[in-house]
């Protein structure tokens, strides 16, 4: 609703990224940070509520296409979260530190029985892989998307583990005990599933989209 409203003092629409980025050239790094932070916030709250209740995993669905679609959305938002953390490293001040800590708490920390977005992503991915192992047959398009998700997860997991080390500021309140960067499924299971899919493809057990149900 706020996207359609106008702020009284600035006379600009709420959530208008162009208004946030009205800085002089000397503030280039700060502008880059705010641009990435705004991109994250707008996408994150356009797709999910506070506890990520829109995830099909929380609705106990077993539809692989819904799981893949949700995983791709979560992966995109997690990517933007990591980009904000990286941008904060280049211009560290009180504002960027606070914004970054909020993102880390939202996406990578589990607190007060609330799962982080990273946990929801990993749990949803685990359900998808379990379904594929049980049914044995994976249609070609779904197989490509799954392989992409597995490779993306393996690529970003080291960045997730390193998040606790990118906040050297003494006021930083995140600790190693609060951050659980472990994967569920584990990296070994991800590599194992990639190998399993490759064997299925070589054995001609991957269905093409032309004969799969719509």
C-alpha positions as CSV (number, residue, x, y, z in Angstrom):
1,X,0.0,0.0,0.0
2,X,2.8,2.4,0.9
3,X,4.2,2.1,-2.6
4,X,1.2,4.0,-3.9
5,X,1.3,6.7,-1.3
6,X,3.3,10.0,-1.2
7,X,5.5,11.1,1.7
8,X,4.2,14.5,2.9
9,X,7.6,16.2,3.5
10,X,9.6,14.9,0.5
11,X,6.6,14.8,-1.8
12,X,8.1,11.5,-3.2
13,X,6.5,8.1,-3.3
14,X,7.5,5.7,-0.6
15,X,10.0,3.0,-1.6
16,X,11.2,5.1,-4.5
17,X,14.9,4.0,-4.9
18,X,15.7,7.1,-7.1
19,X,15.0,9.4,-4.2
20,X,17.3,7.4,-1.9
21,X,20.2,7.7,-4.4
22,X,20.3,11.5,-4.7
23,X,24.0,11.8,-3.7
24,X,27.0,13.7,-4.9
25,X,29.7,11.8,-6.8
26,X,32.0,11.8,-3.8
27,X,29.4,9.5,-2.1
28,X,29.7,6.9,-4.8
29,X,30.4,3.9,-2.5
30,X,27.6,5.0,-0.1
31,X,25.3,5.3,-3.2
32,X,26.2,1.7,-4.2
33,X,25.5,0.4,-0.8
34,X,22.1,2.1,-0.6
35,X,21.2,0.9,-4.1
36,X,21.9,-2.7,-3.1
37,X,20.2,-2.3,0.3
38,X,17.1,-0.8,-1.3
39,X,17.0,-3.6,-3.9
40,X,17.2,-6.2,-1.1
41,X,14.5,-4.6,1.0
42,X,12.0,-4.0,-1.8
43,X,12.4,-7.6,-3.2
44,X,12.5,-9.2,0.2
45,X,9.2,-7.7,1.5
46,X,7.5,-7.9,-1.9
47,X,8.0,-11.7,-1.8
48,X,7.8,-12.7,1.9
49,X,6.3,-11.6,5.2
50,X,8.4,-11.4,8.4
51,X,8.6,-15.1,9.1
52,X,8.7,-16.2,5.4
53,X,5.3,-17.9,5.8
54,X,4.8,-17.8,2.0
55,X,7.4,-20.6,1.5
56,X,5.7,-23.8,0.2
57,X,7.9,-25.7,2.6
58,X,5.9,-24.2,5.5
59,X,2.7,-25.4,3.8
60,X,4.0,-29.0,3.5
61,X,3.6,-29.0,-0.3
62,X,5.4,-31.7,-2.3
63,X,4.9,-30.1,-5.7
64,X,8.4,-30.0,-7.1
65,X,7.7,-27.0,-9.4
66,X,6.4,-24.9,-6.5
67,X,9.4,-25.9,-4.5
68,X,11.8,-24.9,-7.3
69,X,10.0,-21.6,-7.9
70,X,10.2,-20.7,-4.3
71,X,13.9,-21.8,-4.0
72,X,14.8,-19.5,-7.0
73,X,13.0,-16.6,-5.3
74,X,14.8,-17.2,-2.0
75,X,18.1,-17.6,-3.7
76,X,17.7,-14.3,-5.5
77,X,17.0,-12.5,-2.2
78,X,19.9,-14.3,-0.4
79,X,22.2,-13.2,-3.3
80,X,21.1,-9.6,-2.7
81,X,21.7,-9.9,1.0
82,X,25.2,-11.1,0.4
83,X,25.8,-8.2,-2.0
84,X,24.8,-5.7,0.7
85,X,27.3,-7.3,3.1
86,X,30.0,-7.1,0.5
87,X,29.2,-3.4,-0.2
88,X,29.3,-2.7,3.6
89,X,32.9,-3.8,3.6
90,X,33.9,-1.0,1.2
91,X,32.2,1.8,3.2
92,X,31.9,0.9,6.8
93,X,30.0,3.4,9.0
94,X,27.3,3.4,11.6
95,X,24.5,3.4,9.1
96,X,25.8,0.7,6.9
97,X,26.7,-1.4,9.9
98,X,23.2,-1.2,11.3
99,X,21.6,-2.0,7.9
100,X,23.9,-5.0,7.4
101,X,23.3,-6.4,10.9
102,X,19.6,-6.2,10.2
103,X,20.0,-8.2,7.0
104,X,22.2,-10.8,8.7
105,X,19.7,-11.3,11.5
106,X,16.9,-11.5,9.0
107,X,18.4,-13.9,6.5
108,X,21.0,-15.9,8.3
109,X,20.2,-16.1,12.0
110,X,17.5,-18.2,13.7
111,X,16.1,-16.5,16.8
112,X,13.1,-17.0,19.1
113,X,11.8,-20.0,17.2
114,X,12.0,-18.0,13.9
115,X,13.8,-19.6,11.0
116,X,16.1,-17.5,8.9
117,X,15.7,-17.3,5.2
118,X,18.8,-19.4,4.8
119,X,17.3,-22.2,6.9
120,X,14.0,-22.1,5.0
121,X,16.0,-22.3,1.8
122,X,18.0,-25.3,3.0
123,X,15.0,-27.1,4.4
124,X,13.0,-26.6,1.2
125,X,16.0,-27.8,-0.9
126,X,16.3,-30.9,1.3
127,X,12.6,-31.6,0.7
128,X,13.0,-31.2,-3.1
129,X,16.0,-33.6,-3.1
130,X,14.2,-36.1,-1.0
131,X,11.2,-36.1,-3.3
132,X,13.4,-36.6,-6.3
133,X,15.3,-39.5,-4.7
134,X,12.0,-41.2,-3.7
135,X,10.4,-40.9,-7.2
136,X,13.5,-41.6,-9.1
137,X,12.4,-39.8,-12.3
138,X,13.1,-36.1,-12.9
139,X,11.8,-34.2,-15.9
140,X,14.4,-32.4,-17.9
141,X,13.5,-28.8,-17.1
142,X,13.2,-29.6,-13.4
143,X,16.5,-31.4,-13.5
144,X,18.3,-28.3,-15.0
145,X,16.8,-26.0,-12.4
146,X,17.7,-28.4,-9.6
147,X,21.3,-28.6,-10.8
148,X,21.5,-24.8,-11.0
149,X,20.2,-24.5,-7.4
150,X,22.7,-27.2,-6.1
151,X,25.6,-25.4,-7.7
152,X,24.5,-22.0,-6.5
153,X,24.1,-23.4,-2.9
154,X,27.6,-24.9,-3.0
155,X,29.0,-21.6,-4.3
156,X,27.5,-19.3,-1.7
157,X,27.8,-21.5,1.4
158,X,31.4,-20.3,2.1
159,X,30.1,-16.7,2.0
160,X,27.4,-17.6,4.5
161,X,30.0,-19.2,6.8
162,X,32.2,-16.1,6.5
163,X,29.5,-13.6,7.4
164,X,30.4,-13.5,11.1
165,X,33.9,-12.3,10.2
166,X,32.8,-9.2,8.1
167,X,31.7,-7.2,11.1
168,X,34.9,-6.1,13.0
169,X,33.1,-3.2,14.6
170,X,33.2,-3.5,18.4
171,X,29.4,-2.8,18.7
172,X,28.7,-5.9,16.6
173,X,26.5,-8.2,18.7
174,X,26.4,-11.2,16.4
175,X,28.4,-14.2,17.7
176,X,29.6,-17.5,16.3
177,X,27.2,-19.2,18.6
178,X,24.2,-17.4,17.1
179,X,25.2,-18.0,13.5
180,X,24.4,-21.5,12.1
181,X,26.0,-21.6,8.7
182,X,25.6,-25.3,8.3
183,X,23.8,-26.8,5.4
184,X,20.8,-29.1,5.6
185,X,21.4,-31.1,3.4
186,X,25.2,-31.1,3.8
187,X,27.6,-30.2,1.0
188,X,28.4,-33.9,0.7
189,X,24.8,-34.7,0.1
190,X,24.5,-31.9,-2.5
191,X,27.5,-33.3,-4.4
192,X,26.0,-36.8,-4.1
193,X,22.7,-35.6,-5.5
194,X,24.4,-34.0,-8.5
195,X,26.2,-37.3,-9.1
196,X,22.9,-39.2,-8.8
197,X,21.2,-36.9,-11.3
198,X,24.1,-37.3,-13.8
199,X,23.8,-41.1,-13.5
200,X,20.0,-40.9,-14.1
201,X,20.6,-38.8,-17.2
202,X,23.2,-41.2,-18.6
203,X,20.7,-44.0,-17.9
204,X,18.0,-42.2,-19.9
205,X,15.8,-41.9,-16.9
206,X,15.3,-38.2,-17.2
207,X,11.9,-37.3,-18.7
208,X,11.7,-34.6,-21.3
209,X,9.2,-31.8,-21.0
210,X,7.5,-33.0,-24.2
211,X,6.2,-36.1,-22.4
212,X,5.9,-34.7,-18.8
213,X,2.5,-33.8,-17.4
214,X,1.7,-30.1,-17.4
